[in-house]
């Protein structure tokens, strides 16, 4: 088995097991049973935002290399500016806090914890009778990826492990070289600002806080995982602090926009429905 397939298989197995446990303990048997009965209708209700997210992901996957070439030729080269702003902060983080135990933890969080963090809200919000929250989440994901892709094309910058390999170690690959096979398939070395690991993780955490009434057990788990992912991006030498700050700002902006887009679309659909009923 190739290193890429080995890593993907491992992620599917571990994240799948975690989803089963979280489904039983956080979503609960009653909502899971209701979801089985109403799965088709709920999926149909989110078909449009889901199609939009799939389209964005396809564009990202197919056009990433071409857009990277455009960025390299015409993009704003900001690596030097980022380093001038924050200096050796990431190097200091590694020099101060790196231990074998933390490297194992943050490597696992960056890969396995991140995938679970993004996947579980789909299950949790699909299990709610009202799919509005799921629509907002899907739109927020699509906004993160699409805006991130635009910024990656405009900004050409490398991470600290690329600029300062003598003092910043690529700890993720040192811990497990097979992870390089996965990251090379889904990312480009110059795609660092903003950190999408940060933006998507903070997006999930924000939704967890906003929906804490529905899933009170999920909120502390989401906050813990998202915070760990954010720290991992710097601890592992992948992102600058500047990338993380940019990712946090992107997350809050995408969540706010998702509410406006979904609620606005639902309001328009409601008005159209009322007119049809009145006209009939």
Buried (B, 14 or more C-beta within 10 A) or exposed (E): EEBBEEBBEBBEEBBEEBBEEBBEEBBBEEBEEBBEEBEEEBEEBBEEBBEBBEEBBEBBEEEBEEBBEBBEEEBEEBBEEBBEEBEBBBBBBBEEEBEEEBBEBBBBBBBBBBBBBBBBBBBBBBBBEEBBBBBBBBBBBBBBBBBBBEBBBBBBBBBBBBBBEEBBBBBBBEBBEBBBBBBEEEBBEBBBBBBBBBBBBBBBBBBBEBBBEBBEEBBEBBBBBBBBBBBBBBBBBBBBBBBBBBBBBBBEBBBEBBBEBBEEBEEEEEEEEEEEEEEE
